[in-house]
Amino acid sequence: MKNFDKNYLRIYIDIGKSEYSEDEKKSATELLIDIANNLCNDSKLKYDISGSGYGISKGDGFIGERSLKNKIESKGFKNLFGFTVHSNDHTYKSGFSIFSNEHVINRIDMYFSWPYEDFKSLDKAIQIIKMVSDKLKIDYAYAYSDDKTLFENGEGRIKTYIFSSILKVPEQERIWEDKLLEILKGTIKKLYPINVFNKRQIEGLGNIQPEKQIEVSDENQIWIFDPINLRAENVKVRMKVID
């Protein structure tokens, strides 16, 4: 059995929009900060802004709260296309990336990770999902526990060698990335311990029996599965991309 080190939540937001406004970027940024302050005991959170003109490229690439406010007040949100928050010890991490060009499926990708304690520590994902759903339109989300090789942003894997480490993207992740637009038509990646399904996905999962269902906004539902029954239920899913 795999040794769990962290819990992970990935959220897909506003898939297929042609453009993401400054207000949406502002909401996503402020939301990440609020969630970090709610869930993380570290009072000295660090931040990073991806985008032209913010000047965060030297040193470790992360800034404190005062510098963050100065950057935002000076440059605004127009050129922002990504944002990251982490604790000093990096045990808590969260971020988002905005994809909006002709070479990708437009979307906001959001991720969160925090330390694994026991199976119940994954329940923080439900709290995060509810906070995000109150502010932004979730199209799909899933949460699970994993080991320390998981690289949160994009679900790559860190391969460690004697003198170096390399980030590799598993083939199943490449396959999944090509199917993201199908999320709006009912496709899922696979069943995870905690999932957020949209209306079309729910319609295609009529023969699946979760342990618990929780209503959230935009006709979405959180589906929770007992890990003991998860594999058996996953076999029944037709509209999934990976096993």
N, C-alpha and C positions, 0 to 999 in steps of 0.2 A: 504493500500500500504506500502511496506517495506521502512524503512528509509535507504537511502544509505549513507555510510560513506567512502567507498573506491572503487577504480577501480582496476580490477584484470585482468591480462593477463597470460595465461599458454601456453607454447610452447613445442612441442615434436620434437626432433631433432635426425636424424640418427637412427631411430628405427630398431632394428634387427642386428646391426653391432656386430661382434664377439669381437672387441677390439677397444678401443679409444686411439689414440696416444698422446704423450706428446704435439705435435703441436696443436692438437685439444683442449686439456685441456688448453693450453696457450691461444689459440684464444678465447675460451669461457670466461676465466678469464679476459683477457684484454678488451673484449667486454662489460662485465658487468660493469667494472670500467668506461669505456668511456661513456656508456649510463647513468650511475649514475651522472657523471660529467656534462652531457648535460642536464639532466632533473631535477636534484636536486640542489637547491640553497644552501644547507648546505655544507660549505667548509671543514667540519671535518667529513667526512664519516668514517664509521667503517666497518671492514672486519673480516671475519672468514673463515678459511680453514679447510675442512674436509679431513682427510688423516693421515696416520701414519708418525710420525717423525717431525711434525710441531710444536708440543708443545704448542698448544693453547687450554688449558683446565682449566686454573685457572681464578679466578675473573669472569668477565661477559662473558668471552669467545670471546671477540672482540678486535681487535687491530687497531692502526692507520696506516697511509700511510707509515711512515718510517719503522715501525716494519714489515709491510707487505712486503716491498721491501727486507728487510733483510732476511725474511723467504724464499721468492722465490729464491733469489740469492743463498742462502745456500742449499736449498733442491730441487729446481727445481719443475717440474710438474709431475714427474713420479708417485708419490704416492697420488696425489691429486684426490679425487673423488667427491668433492663438494666445493662450494664457495658461500659466502653470502656478500651482501653489504647493509648497511642501513644508514639512516640519524640519527643524534643524537636523534631526537624526535621520531624516528621509523615510521614516516608517509610515508616515501619512503622506500621500501624494494625490493630487488631482489636477486635471487640466482639460482643455478643449482645443480643438483645431477646427477651423472653418475652411471647408473645401468649396470653392466656387470658381471653376473654370471648365473649359471644354474638354479637358483630358480626364476628368474624374466625375463621379456621381456626386453632385452637390449635396452637402449636408454639414451639420455640426456634429462632430465626434466628441464625446465627453467621457472621461474615465476617472475612476477613484480607486485607491487602494489603501488598505490599513492593516495592521497586524492581525494575524490569526491567533485566537486564544482557544476557542472551541467551536463546535458547530453553531452555537447560538450567536457567536460574534459576527456571523454573516448577516444577521438580522439588521445590522446598521444600514444595509443596502436598501431596506424598505423605507427607513427614515429619509435617506438621501433621495430616493425615487419620488417620494411625496413632496419634498422640498423643490425638486426640479420641476415636477409636473405642475406645481402651482404657478410657475413663472414661464415655462417654455413648453412647446409641443413635442412630446416624446412620441416617436414612431415605433421604437423597439428598444428593449434593454435586457440584459442578463447579468447575473452575478454568480460567482463561484469562488472556491478556495483553491490555491495553487502553491507551488513551491517557489523558491527564490530565483529560479531561472526565468520566470516570467517577466518580460519587459512590458510595462503597463501600456505604453502608448503604441497601439497597433498590435499588441499581443505577439510580439516577436519573442524569441528565446535567446538567452545569453549563454553562449558556449564558452566555458572557461578553460584555458590551457595553462601551462606552467608559467609562462611569462606574459600572457595576454588574454584578452577576452574578445569575442566576436558576436555581434548581433545577427541572428539568422531569422528569417521569416519562414515559418513552416509552409509547405505547399498547400495545406488545407486553408490557411489564412489567405493565400493568394486566390484560391478558388472562391472563398467567401466574399472577398472584396469585389469580385466581378458580379456578384449576385445582389448587391445592396439595394438596387432599385426594385428588386422583386419583393422586398419587405412590404411594400405598399400593396402588393397583390396577394399577400398571405404567407410568403416564405419565411421560415425561421432558420437560424444556424443549426441548432439542435435544442433539446431541452436541457436546462440548467437548474440547479437548486432553486434559484429565484429568477423569474422572468417577468418582463412587461410585454404584453401582447396587445396589438391594435385590433380593431374590429374584424378586419379581414383574416388576420391570423387566428383569432378565436373561432371564427366560422369554420376554419379548416382543422380544428383540433377537437371536434365534437366527440371523438371516441377516447379522449385522454382524460384521466382522472387525477387532478392535482390534490394534494393534501389540503390546500386552502386557496381561496380566491379573494382578492381585495379589490374593490372598485377604486379607480382613480379617475382623473379628469379625462376629457376627450374620448369617452367610451373605451378607454383602456382598462385592462385589469392586470393586477399582479398575480401570477400563479406561482405557488410554492410547492415544491416536491420534497418528500422524504427521500433522502439519498438511497435508502434501501430499495425503494420502488422505482427510482429514477430510470435505471437501465431498462426495465421491463416496459415502462411507459414510452421511452424513447424509441423503442423498436416499432411501435405502432404509428409513429409520425410519418406521413407521406411527404409533406411540404418542407423537408429539411435539406440542408446542403451537405453537412458532414455527419459522421456517426460519433 
